[in-house]
Amino acid sequence: MKEKVSSTLPPELTAWHFLSRTTFGPRPADLERAKQAGIAAILEEQLHPERIDDAGVEHRIASLPTLSMSPAELMEDFPPPKQAKNQQARRDEPASRQSMAPNQVGLAKPAPSTMAPAMEADAPRRILMELGRAQLWRAAYSQCQLQEVMAHFWMNHFNIYAAKGVDKWLLTSFENDAIRPNALGNFSQLLAATAQSPAMLFYLDNWLSVAPNAAGGNRAPKGRRGPFGLGGPGFGGAAEKTKGRPAGERRGLNENYARELMELHTLGVDGGYSQQDVREIARCFTGWTIDRPRQWGGFVFRPRLHDYGTKVVLGHKISGRGGVEDGEKVLQILAAHPATAQFISLKLCRHFVADEPPASVVDRTAHTFRHSGGDIPSVMRTILTSPEFNSPEAFRAKVKSPFELVASSLRSLGAETDAGEPLMGMIMRMGQPLFLYQAPTGFPDRASNWINSGTLLARMNFSMALASNRIRGTQLDLQALTPSDDAQSVWENLVQRTLGGAVAPETQAAVMKSLDELGSTAGGRGFPKTTLMAALLLGSPDFQRR
């Protein structure tokens, strides 16, 4: 990690830098307010999102019906394709019998199908589409910007692959119930909420984990698919065999969650745990499962599936007299562990300061984490007020992810969007398919993950498409933003909006050269100069960084 820290940023760049990290992109009004009220006041306001009126974006979210539906309701209205066909067949059968009437040759004609749109083969995709639309709307239009940045960070930290089985039906409740309420709360509460989320229980297979000698819970009934007689696509069915075991075979301890809990959620890979700790923690979480799986209930502890033997976790003895408390004790041990403070602080500093943050800010942040009991607002104050954060080395040191690039582009130029499939498709082509990162690590938070020859072209294509209003469902009025006909005034206006007025000389030279070249080629002719300026600025190295 870098150790050198230079003097503080010049005052004219401080507010822009602060907003570029604590929001999904500064807007001119945000910058002016930060300069008037002061960064400290803005930070305290953002650390208390419950005090902010965010009715505007919530009105948008209210138009997405799946965001307020329970997993059971989502499964009922947006079932898997095969289940949808079976449901529709059962619904159609009585109606078709009643409508059977002899025709002229004495044959009966069935009534036409009344299958609702939700029964289409790709109906479950709507759940993820609406969740993605909500995320993008909040990033672009919410007044609680730090809350949204943190929610996005934690969704990636506690990554869940939506394409695994039923997690596409469970992911909405994971964000609504586990991540968002705790994004600026206490880390131990956030950790507990994710541990008890059906989405996490399913994704990392803990819902299948039982003590090897658990009475009545270690063998699925003959002919049934999965424990507790659970059937249905993607939930203990034939395609969801655990570690190659056929359905109905004896099931036992599953270590997946225990391993990722330590390696990815808390201690980090170098956190000082052993394989024996993994096994002991897995034993503590036996019986942590999903209530009424056919009805998609919430978390439940099943005593008959639990391992009641004595365990030793990271040197802490856990009595065999516990039950659900065994898992709760593990979460407390991990949340308070010094390695967790160091690992979480490193990830936060990597996101907010630099890909390789100075050890000094990581250590200071870890100290705050430990002494505040994992209070996330206290941790964020330490990072965002640190000299390392406010150093010239940190200025535009982070490459924007595709999601961040799209959100900041919309914000800087005041675009309106329905956040539909065309825009979501561009985020995917730039390398970030939302909710579809398969590994539990989440997307790496480094420049090397986002920038290569293919993604650079996709980023430039997005910038041109946005500036020229060629993204269906997204509208930008550059004329209203730059009413002057004077090219220099237009340039200064756009630079102020997109870069806070701080454009590198080499960027300006490259943009002007490209403007001249595009103006004389077929690729640039037909576009107003303002459109080309905006596209080149959005595609510039300066704007690609935050």
Backbone torsions as a table, in degrees:
resi	resn	phi	psi	omega
1	MET	NA	145.8	-178.9
2	LYS	-65.2	144.6	179.8
3	GLU	-113.7	-25.4	-175.2
4	LYS	-73.1	130.9	176.0
5	VAL	-131.1	121.2	-179.0
6	SER	-86.8	-172.6	179.8
7	SER	-65.9	167.2	-178.0
8	THR	-63.5	152.1	177.0
9	LEU	-57.8	150.0	173.7
10	PRO	-59.1	146.9	-177.0
11	PRO	-54.2	-35.9	-177.0
12	GLU	-69.4	-15.2	179.4
13	LEU	-104.5	-14.9	-172.5
14	THR	-61.3	-48.8	-178.0
15	ALA	-64.5	-41.7	179.2
16	TRP	-62.1	-44.6	-179.9
17	HIS	-62.2	-45.6	178.8
18	PHE	-58.2	-47.2	-178.0
19	LEU	-70.2	-30.6	-179.8
20	SER	-68.6	-20.3	179.8
21	ARG	-101.9	-28.3	-176.0
22	THR	-100.1	-0.8	174.3
23	THR	-131.9	175.5	173.9
24	PHE	-89.3	26.4	176.8
25	GLY	131.5	126.2	179.8
26	PRO	-67.8	141.5	169.6
27	ARG	-107.5	155.0	-178.7
28	PRO	-51.9	-41.2	-179.3
29	ALA	-67.4	-35.7	178.1
30	ASP	-63.9	-42.1	-178.3
31	LEU	-64.6	-43.9	179.8
32	GLU	-63.8	-40.8	-179.4
33	ARG	-67.0	-39.4	179.5
34	ALA	-64.2	-37.3	179.3
35	LYS	-68.6	-36.4	-178.1
36	GLN	-78.1	-48.2	-175.8
37	ALA	-81.0	-26.8	-176.4
38	GLY	97.5	144.9	-177.4
39	ILE	-62.9	-39.7	-178.4
40	ALA	-59.4	-42.4	-179.8
41	ALA	-67.4	-40.1	179.2
42	ILE	-65.2	-41.0	179.6
43	LEU	-61.6	-47.7	-179.8
44	GLU	-62.6	-37.8	177.2
45	GLU	-62.3	-45.4	-176.9
46	GLN	-70.6	-25.2	177.9
47	LEU	-74.7	-5.9	178.3
48	HIS	-127.4	68.9	-176.0
49	PRO	-61.8	-22.5	-179.9
50	GLU	-65.7	-17.3	-179.8
51	ARG	-93.1	-3.1	-174.5
52	ILE	-100.4	134.3	176.2
53	ASP	-78.0	112.3	-179.2
54	ASP	-120.0	34.4	-175.0
55	ALA	-62.1	-31.7	-177.4
56	GLY	-60.0	-51.0	-178.9
57	VAL	-73.4	-32.4	178.8
58	GLU	-66.0	-29.9	175.0
59	HIS	-64.0	-39.9	176.2
60	ARG	-64.0	-46.2	-177.1
61	ILE	-61.4	-32.7	-178.9
62	ALA	-62.4	-18.0	179.1
63	SER	-81.5	-3.1	180.0
64	LEU	-105.4	97.6	-171.5
65	PRO	-61.6	-32.2	-175.6
66	THR	-68.8	-20.3	-177.4
67	LEU	-67.8	-21.8	-178.9
68	SER	-109.2	12.3	-178.2
69	MET	-98.9	146.8	176.0
70	SER	-77.6	162.6	175.9
71	PRO	-55.0	-38.3	179.2
72	ALA	-63.6	-41.8	179.0
73	GLU	-67.6	-37.7	178.6
74	LEU	-64.8	-42.8	179.4
75	MET	-65.8	-34.5	179.4
76	GLU	-70.2	-43.3	-175.7
77	ASP	-87.1	-24.8	-178.7
78	PHE	-131.6	65.2	-174.4
79	PRO	-74.8	164.0	173.5
80	PRO	-58.5	152.9	-175.0
81	PRO	-51.1	-48.3	-178.1
82	LYS	-65.1	-42.2	179.0
83	GLN	-65.2	-36.3	178.8
84	ALA	-62.4	-42.3	179.7
85	LYS	-65.1	-40.5	178.9
86	ASN	-65.4	-42.3	178.5
87	GLN	-61.7	-43.2	-177.3
88	GLN	-68.2	-37.2	178.9
89	ALA	-61.8	-41.0	179.0
90	ARG	-67.1	-35.7	179.6
91	ARG	-72.1	-36.5	-176.0
92	ASP	-76.6	-27.9	-172.4
93	GLU	-57.5	-51.8	179.0
94	PRO	-63.4	-40.5	-178.4
95	ALA	-64.4	-39.9	-178.2
96	SER	-68.8	-35.7	178.5
97	ARG	-65.9	-40.5	-178.5
98	GLN	-68.2	-30.3	-175.3
99	SER	-91.7	-0.8	179.0
100	MET	-67.2	121.8	178.3
101	ALA	-137.2	141.4	-178.7
102	PRO	-60.7	135.4	173.4
103	ASN	-95.4	-166.8	-172.1
104	GLN	-64.9	-24.0	179.9
105	VAL	-107.0	14.7	174.0
106	GLY	84.7	12.4	179.1
107	LEU	-100.2	155.2	-179.7
108	ALA	-97.2	143.5	177.8
109	LYS	-113.9	126.9	178.8
110	PRO	-73.2	151.8	175.6
111	ALA	-67.4	147.7	178.9
112	PRO	-63.6	153.9	-179.5
113	SER	-64.7	142.4	177.1
114	THR	-111.7	27.7	-177.1
115	MET	-57.0	126.7	-179.8
116	ALA	-74.1	159.0	178.7
117	PRO	-54.6	-34.1	-178.8
118	ALA	-64.0	-15.3	-177.9
119	MET	-89.7	2.4	179.5
120	GLU	-64.6	158.7	-173.4
121	ALA	-58.0	-34.3	-177.9
122	ASP	-100.3	19.6	-176.6
123	ALA	-54.9	-41.3	-179.9
124	PRO	-60.2	-21.2	178.0
125	ARG	-61.6	-28.1	-178.1
126	ARG	-61.8	-32.8	-179.7
127	ILE	-61.0	-49.3	-179.2
128	LEU	-70.2	-35.3	178.0
129	MET	-62.0	-44.6	-178.4
130	GLU	-70.3	-34.7	176.0
131	LEU	-65.1	-41.6	177.0
132	GLY	-65.8	-40.5	177.6
133	ARG	-61.6	-42.0	178.9
134	ALA	-62.1	-42.6	179.4
135	GLN	-61.7	-43.4	-177.9
136	LEU	-70.8	-40.2	175.9
137	TRP	-59.7	-45.2	-179.8
138	ARG	-64.1	-40.9	179.1
139	ALA	-63.8	-37.8	-175.7
140	ALA	-82.9	-34.0	-167.8
141	TYR	-123.6	-11.0	-177.2
142	SER	-67.5	146.4	172.2
143	GLN	-82.6	-17.8	-179.1
144	CYS	-94.1	66.4	-170.6
145	GLN	-67.0	-41.9	-179.6
146	LEU	-65.6	-37.2	175.0
147	GLN	-57.4	-42.6	-178.2
148	GLU	-70.7	-39.6	177.1
149	VAL	-61.6	-42.8	-179.1
150	MET	-70.2	-39.4	177.7
151	ALA	-61.0	-41.3	178.4
152	HIS	-64.9	-40.7	178.7
153	PHE	-62.2	-47.9	-176.4
154	TRP	-71.2	-32.3	175.7
155	MET	-61.2	-34.4	178.0
156	ASN	-78.3	-37.8	178.9
157	HIS	-62.7	-44.9	177.8
158	PHE	-99.6	54.5	-171.9
159	ASN	-60.8	139.4	174.1
160	ILE	-130.2	128.9	-179.6
161	TYR	-82.2	110.3	-171.9
162	ALA	-66.1	-23.0	-176.2
163	ALA	-80.8	-3.4	177.7
164	LYS	-82.1	109.3	172.8
165	GLY	50.1	-127.1	-173.2
166	VAL	-86.1	4.6	-176.4
167	ASP	-63.7	-22.8	176.7
168	LYS	-64.9	-26.1	176.5
169	TRP	-86.7	-17.8	-175.5
170	LEU	-101.4	-15.0	-172.1
171	LEU	-68.5	-33.1	179.6
172	THR	-61.6	-45.5	178.8
173	SER	-68.3	-30.2	177.2
174	PHE	-61.2	-45.9	178.8
175	GLU	-70.1	-45.6	-174.9
176	ASN	-67.5	-39.9	-170.0
177	ASP	-101.9	-29.5	-177.2
178	ALA	-102.8	-48.2	-171.7
179	ILE	-83.4	-58.0	-170.9
180	ARG	-60.8	-44.0	-178.8
181	PRO	-66.5	-18.6	-174.2
182	ASN	-115.5	4.9	-174.1
183	ALA	-61.5	-32.1	176.7
184	LEU	-122.1	37.1	180.0
185	GLY	-109.2	-125.4	-179.8
186	ASN	-114.3	136.9	-175.0
187	PHE	-62.2	-38.5	-178.9
188	SER	-63.4	-36.9	177.6
189	GLN	-70.5	-39.3	176.0
190	LEU	-61.7	-44.6	-179.8
191	LEU	-61.6	-44.5	-179.7
192	ALA	-65.0	-39.8	-179.9
193	ALA	-63.6	-40.0	178.5
194	THR	-70.8	-36.0	-179.1
195	ALA	-63.8	-32.7	-177.4
196	GLN	-97.2	4.4	179.0
197	SER	-76.1	131.0	175.7
198	PRO	-55.0	-32.9	179.4
199	ALA	-62.3	-43.4	179.3
200	MET	-74.3	-39.5	177.8
201	LEU	-58.1	-38.1	179.9
202	PHE	-78.5	-46.2	-174.7
203	TYR	-58.8	-44.9	-177.8
204	LEU	-102.0	18.5	165.9
205	ASP	68.3	12.7	-178.3
206	ASN	-68.9	-22.6	179.1
207	TRP	-64.2	-18.3	178.6
208	LEU	-93.2	-8.8	-170.4
209	SER	-82.4	123.8	178.1
210	VAL	-135.4	157.4	175.0
211	ALA	-63.6	137.0	-178.5
212	PRO	-54.6	-29.3	-178.4
213	ASN	-106.5	18.9	-177.4
214	ALA	-65.2	130.1	-176.5
215	ALA	-69.3	119.6	173.2
216	GLY	75.9	-0.8	-176.2
217	GLY	-118.9	6.0	-173.5
218	ASN	-104.9	6.9	179.0
219	ARG	-143.2	125.9	177.1
220	ALA	-72.8	138.9	-179.6
221	PRO	-56.7	145.7	-178.9
222	LYS	-58.3	131.7	178.0
223	GLY	84.7	-4.7	179.2
224	ARG	-103.6	154.2	-175.6
225	ARG	-106.1	90.0	176.1
226	GLY	109.2	165.7	179.8
227	PRO	-64.6	152.3	179.3
228	PHE	64.7	20.2	178.3
229	GLY	71.3	23.7	-175.5
230	LEU	-78.4	133.0	174.0
231	GLY	-126.3	-171.1	175.7
232	GLY	104.7	150.9	-177.5
233	PRO	-57.3	131.3	172.2
234	GLY	76.3	7.9	-178.3
235	PHE	-135.9	78.5	-179.8
236	GLY	78.4	9.5	179.4
237	GLY	-78.6	-173.2	-174.3
238	ALA	-59.8	-32.9	-178.7
239	ALA	-80.8	-5.5	-175.6
240	GLU	-115.6	35.6	179.9
241	LYS	-60.6	144.4	-176.5
242	THR	-94.4	115.8	178.2
243	LYS	50.9	41.2	173.4
244	GLY	80.9	-0.9	179.9
245	ARG	-79.7	134.4	176.0
246	PRO	-68.9	153.4	178.4
247	ALA	-58.3	140.7	179.2
248	GLY	96.1	-15.5	178.2
249	GLU	-80.7	157.7	-178.5
250	ARG	-54.6	132.3	177.9
251	ARG	-114.0	151.2	-178.8
252	GLY	-142.2	-138.4	-175.4
253	LEU	-70.3	133.5	174.8
254	ASN	-116.6	123.5	-173.0
255	GLU	-97.1	1.6	-174.0
256	ASN	-57.2	-52.1	-177.1
257	TYR	-66.0	-42.7	-179.0
258	ALA	-57.4	-41.5	-178.7
259	ARG	-68.7	-49.0	-177.7
260	GLU	-70.5	-29.3	176.7
261	LEU	-57.6	-42.2	-179.7
262	MET	-83.1	-45.8	-173.4
263	GLU	-71.5	-39.8	-171.8
264	LEU	-110.5	-32.4	-173.2
265	HIS	-94.0	-25.5	-172.9
266	THR	-134.9	-79.8	-167.9
267	LEU	-72.7	-32.2	-171.7
268	GLY	89.1	161.2	-174.1
269	VAL	-62.2	-26.3	179.3
270	ASP	-103.3	28.4	-173.8
271	GLY	-81.1	2.6	174.1
272	GLY	85.9	22.4	177.5
273	TYR	-101.2	165.3	-178.3
274	SER	-121.4	171.5	175.8
275	GLN	-62.5	-31.8	177.1
276	GLN	-65.3	-37.5	175.5
277	ASP	-62.3	-39.9	177.9
278	VAL	-58.2	-47.8	-178.3
279	ARG	-65.6	-42.1	-179.2
280	GLU	-64.5	-39.5	178.0
281	ILE	-67.7	-40.2	176.9
282	ALA	-58.5	-39.5	177.6
283	ARG	-62.8	-37.5	-179.8
284	CYS	-65.2	-28.8	-176.6
285	PHE	-96.7	6.5	174.6
286	THR	-64.0	140.2	-177.7
287	GLY	90.3	-10.7	173.2
288	TRP	-79.2	107.3	-172.6
289	THR	-146.6	-162.4	-173.9
290	ILE	-110.4	128.2	-178.8
291	ASP	-74.9	139.2	176.4
292	ARG	41.9	65.1	-173.8
293	PRO	-54.5	-34.4	179.3
294	ARG	-65.2	-28.5	179.0
295	GLN	-101.1	7.2	177.3
296	TRP	56.1	54.9	176.9
297	GLY	-75.1	-177.4	-178.4
298	GLY	-90.7	-158.8	179.9
299	PHE	-66.6	142.8	173.3
300	VAL	-148.0	148.2	173.8
301	PHE	-102.6	125.8	178.9
302	ARG	-104.4	101.9	-176.4
303	PRO	-56.6	-33.9	-174.8
304	ARG	-71.2	-13.2	-179.8
305	LEU	-99.9	-1.7	-171.2
306	HIS	-88.5	148.2	174.4
307	ASP	-87.9	111.6	-175.7
308	TYR	-94.6	12.1	176.8
309	GLY	-75.7	163.6	176.7
310	THR	-70.1	138.5	178.2
311	LYS	-124.4	156.5	174.2
312	VAL	-127.0	115.1	-176.2
313	VAL	-118.2	114.3	179.0
314	LEU	51.4	39.3	178.3
315	GLY	86.8	-4.5	179.5
316	HIS	-97.6	125.2	178.3
317	LYS	-83.3	128.2	178.9
318	ILE	-113.8	117.2	-173.5
319	SER	-61.6	146.1	177.1
320	GLY	-73.0	-0.5	-179.0
321	ARG	-86.9	-4.5	-177.6
322	GLY	-79.4	-176.6	176.4
323	GLY	-145.0	-111.3	175.2
324	VAL	-60.4	-24.7	-179.3
325	GLU	-64.3	-23.9	178.4
326	ASP	-59.8	-48.7	179.0
327	GLY	-66.0	-40.0	179.0
328	GLU	-62.7	-38.4	178.5
329	LYS	-64.5	-40.5	177.9
330	VAL	-60.0	-45.2	-179.8
331	LEU	-62.1	-38.5	177.8
332	GLN	-65.7	-42.6	179.3
333	ILE	-61.4	-45.6	-177.2
334	LEU	-69.6	-40.9	-178.9
335	ALA	-64.3	-32.2	-177.7
336	ALA	-92.2	-1.9	-175.2
337	HIS	-73.0	137.0	179.0
338	PRO	-56.7	-33.5	179.6
339	ALA	-66.2	-33.0	176.9
340	THR	-66.7	-44.6	177.7
341	ALA	-57.3	-41.7	-178.5
342	GLN	-70.0	-43.4	-176.1
343	PHE	-68.4	-46.5	179.5
344	ILE	-66.0	-38.8	178.5
345	SER	-64.0	-40.4	177.5
346	LEU	-61.0	-45.2	-178.7
347	LYS	-65.8	-40.3	178.2
348	LEU	-66.5	-42.6	178.4
349	CYS	-67.2	-34.8	175.9
350	ARG	-63.6	-37.0	-179.2
351	HIS	-75.8	-39.1	-172.1
352	PHE	-99.5	-19.7	-176.2
353	VAL	-111.2	-64.8	-176.8
354	ALA	-165.4	160.6	178.3
355	ASP	-56.3	-38.8	176.2
356	GLU	-120.4	81.7	-174.7
357	PRO	-69.7	149.6	176.9
358	PRO	-58.2	141.2	-180.0
359	ALA	-59.7	-30.0	-177.6
360	SER	-60.8	-43.9	-178.7
361	VAL	-74.0	-33.7	177.3
362	VAL	-64.8	-45.7	-179.3
363	ASP	-64.4	-41.6	179.3
364	ARG	-64.5	-40.2	178.9
365	THR	-66.5	-41.3	178.4
366	ALA	-63.1	-37.2	176.6
367	HIS	-61.3	-45.2	177.3
368	THR	-62.7	-41.9	179.7
369	PHE	-57.5	-48.5	-177.8
370	ARG	-65.2	-46.9	-172.6
371	HIS	-79.2	-16.4	175.9
372	SER	-96.9	0.0	-177.7
373	GLY	69.7	30.7	178.2
374	GLY	80.1	25.7	178.8
375	ASP	-73.1	112.8	-172.7
376	ILE	-65.6	-42.9	176.7
377	PRO	-57.5	-40.1	178.2
378	SER	-63.4	-41.9	178.1
379	VAL	-61.8	-42.7	-178.5
380	MET	-67.9	-36.3	176.1
381	ARG	-60.1	-42.9	-179.7
382	THR	-60.9	-44.3	-178.8
383	ILE	-68.0	-49.7	-169.6
384	LEU	-77.5	-12.4	175.9
385	THR	-108.7	8.2	-175.8
386	SER	-78.9	152.1	174.8
387	PRO	-63.7	-29.5	178.8
388	GLU	-66.5	-40.0	177.8
389	PHE	-64.8	-39.5	-175.7
390	ASN	-92.6	20.3	-179.6
391	SER	-91.4	155.7	176.0
392	PRO	-57.8	-30.2	179.9
393	GLU	-64.7	-27.7	-178.3
394	ALA	-85.1	-16.9	-176.7
395	PHE	-66.0	121.8	-177.8
396	ARG	51.3	37.6	-179.7
397	ALA	-88.8	-13.0	-177.2
398	LYS	-107.2	130.4	174.1
399	VAL	-80.8	133.0	-179.9
400	LYS	-68.6	139.1	169.4
401	SER	-69.3	163.7	177.1
402	PRO	-54.8	-41.3	178.5
403	PHE	-62.2	-44.9	179.2
404	GLU	-64.9	-38.2	178.9
405	LEU	-63.0	-46.2	-179.7
406	VAL	-64.4	-48.0	-178.4
407	ALA	-62.1	-43.2	-178.6
408	SER	-69.0	-32.3	176.9
409	SER	-65.8	-44.6	178.7
410	LEU	-61.4	-42.2	-176.6
411	ARG	-70.2	-44.2	-174.2
412	SER	-67.4	-32.3	-177.8
413	LEU	-108.0	11.6	173.4
414	GLY	61.7	37.1	-178.0
415	ALA	-76.5	152.3	172.1
416	GLU	-107.0	137.3	-178.3
417	THR	-145.4	149.8	171.7
418	ASP	-91.3	0.2	179.5
419	ALA	53.3	38.9	-176.4
420	GLY	-83.4	-168.9	-174.5
421	GLU	-59.5	-38.6	179.0
422	PRO	-58.4	-41.9	179.9
423	LEU	-73.2	-40.9	177.7
424	MET	-62.8	-36.1	178.2
425	GLY	-63.4	-35.3	178.1
426	MET	-67.7	-39.4	176.2
427	ILE	-60.4	-41.2	179.3
428	MET	-65.4	-44.3	-178.5
429	ARG	-67.0	-23.9	175.4
430	MET	-82.3	-0.8	171.0
431	GLY	110.0	14.0	-177.6
432	GLN	-135.8	73.2	175.5
433	PRO	-67.7	113.9	-173.5
434	LEU	-60.9	133.7	175.9
435	PHE	68.5	12.0	-174.5
436	LEU	-125.6	29.7	170.9
437	TYR	-87.0	116.2	-166.9
438	GLN	-69.9	-37.5	-177.2
439	ALA	-76.1	146.2	179.2
440	PRO	-68.3	-6.4	178.8
441	THR	-67.1	-26.7	-170.5
442	GLY	79.8	170.6	179.8
443	PHE	-63.7	132.1	175.8
444	PRO	-61.0	140.3	-175.2
445	ASP	-99.6	58.5	-179.1
446	ARG	-137.6	154.4	-179.2
447	ALA	-58.7	-38.6	-176.1
448	SER	-62.0	-22.3	179.3
449	ASN	-77.4	-23.2	-173.0
450	TRP	-106.1	-23.4	-171.6
451	ILE	-112.2	117.7	169.1
452	ASN	-154.0	178.5	-174.0
453	SER	-60.7	-38.4	-179.1
454	GLY	-69.8	-44.2	-177.9
455	THR	-73.3	-29.4	177.0
456	LEU	-62.6	-41.7	177.8
457	LEU	-64.8	-42.4	179.1
458	ALA	-63.2	-37.3	178.5
459	ARG	-66.3	-40.9	179.2
460	MET	-68.0	-38.4	177.2
461	ASN	-62.5	-39.9	177.1
462	PHE	-62.9	-46.4	-178.2
463	SER	-58.9	-42.7	180.0
464	MET	-69.0	-40.5	-179.4
465	ALA	-64.9	-40.4	179.0
466	LEU	-67.1	-48.6	-176.2
467	ALA	-64.0	-28.9	-177.4
468	SER	-99.9	10.8	178.3
469	ASN	57.2	46.5	178.7
470	ARG	-112.1	22.0	173.9
471	ILE	-110.3	111.4	-177.7
472	ARG	-59.6	129.4	-179.9
473	GLY	92.6	-3.1	-179.6
474	THR	-126.6	131.4	-173.7
475	GLN	-130.4	134.8	-179.2
476	LEU	-131.2	131.2	179.8
477	ASP	-111.8	85.2	-179.1
478	LEU	-67.6	-30.7	-178.5
479	GLN	-62.6	-38.7	179.1
480	ALA	-69.3	-29.8	-179.5
481	LEU	-79.1	-31.0	-175.4
482	THR	-129.5	71.9	-174.5
483	PRO	-67.9	-19.7	-177.5
484	SER	-71.9	148.4	175.5
485	ASP	-92.2	-7.6	-179.0
486	ASP	-77.5	122.2	-174.8
487	ALA	-59.0	-39.3	-179.2
488	GLN	-67.2	-40.1	178.1
489	SER	-65.4	-40.8	177.8
490	VAL	-61.8	-44.8	179.8
491	TRP	-60.2	-48.6	-178.5
492	GLU	-63.5	-37.6	178.3
493	ASN	-63.3	-46.5	-178.5
494	LEU	-67.9	-38.6	178.0
495	VAL	-64.0	-39.0	178.6
496	GLN	-64.7	-42.3	-177.5
497	ARG	-70.3	-41.4	-173.6
498	THR	-89.9	-31.8	-172.7
499	LEU	-127.3	9.5	-179.4
500	GLY	66.0	20.3	179.5
501	GLY	86.0	-9.0	-176.6
502	ALA	-99.4	89.1	178.9
503	VAL	-109.6	135.2	179.0
504	ALA	-68.0	141.1	-179.6
505	PRO	-54.2	-40.0	-179.5
506	GLU	-67.6	-31.4	176.2
507	THR	-67.3	-45.8	179.5
508	GLN	-61.4	-42.6	179.9
509	ALA	-63.7	-41.4	-179.4
510	ALA	-67.0	-39.6	179.4
511	VAL	-64.9	-45.3	-179.2
512	MET	-63.9	-39.0	177.1
513	LYS	-64.2	-43.6	179.6
514	SER	-65.6	-35.8	177.7
515	LEU	-61.0	-43.5	178.9
516	ASP	-64.8	-41.3	-178.3
517	GLU	-69.2	-43.2	-179.5
518	LEU	-66.7	-33.9	-178.6
519	GLY	-64.4	-19.0	-178.2
520	SER	-109.1	10.4	179.7
521	THR	-120.9	163.0	179.7
522	ALA	-64.0	-30.8	-178.6
523	GLY	-66.6	-27.3	-177.9
524	GLY	-103.7	-22.5	-179.2
525	ARG	-66.9	142.3	-179.6
526	GLY	98.8	-16.2	176.7
527	PHE	-100.4	135.2	174.5
528	PRO	-60.2	152.5	-178.8
529	LYS	-62.4	-33.7	177.8
530	THR	-61.3	-40.5	178.6
531	THR	-63.2	-44.5	-180.0
532	LEU	-65.6	-40.2	177.3
533	MET	-59.5	-48.6	-178.2
534	ALA	-62.0	-43.4	-179.7
535	ALA	-62.7	-43.3	-178.9
536	LEU	-68.4	-35.3	176.6
537	LEU	-67.8	-43.7	178.2
538	LEU	-63.8	-30.6	179.6
539	GLY	-90.0	-0.1	-176.3
540	SER	-74.4	154.6	176.3
541	PRO	-56.2	-33.7	-179.1
542	ASP	-63.5	-44.5	-177.8
543	PHE	-77.6	-25.5	179.4
544	GLN	-69.0	-10.9	-179.3
545	ARG	-113.2	157.6	177.6
546	ARG	-128.0	NA	NA
